[in-house]
């Protein structure tokens, strides 16, 4: 058995791609437009997985499913969360904040943070290779909303 992808439904494809690609740093590797089914699938990969994702459908990916006919999706937290490790959690969180993303659970411990996508999907960000030394302004930041 091989892990293939995680699918999340999105309500605004442009806002979702801005979040996942421009702010979080994922890359689009494949797109499927299905006029008969009235949906678009966009497959994204983390930068370290892009080359493999472009040549191997078994690479871990995130599938954004955009249904052209509006639907109301609730309970993004019920989905659970997506998790990515990063080389520098503080720099990643700062880049996200600079892009207008709320850090729902700041990396006070130098190891873990949570943010949410425009559709309320929780994204866990983990420091690769062990925790960084706790540092300001992260130590003093309170949680915001749910994560």
PyMOL commands that set and color helices and strands:
alter all, ss='L'
color gray80, all
select helices_A, chain A and resi 13-23+47-55+76-79+89-98
alter helices_A, ss='H'
color red, helices_A
select strands_A, chain A and resi 5-10+27-34+39-45+61-67+81-86+112-116+122-127
alter strands_A, ss='S'
color yellow, strands_A
deselect
rebuild
show_as cartoon
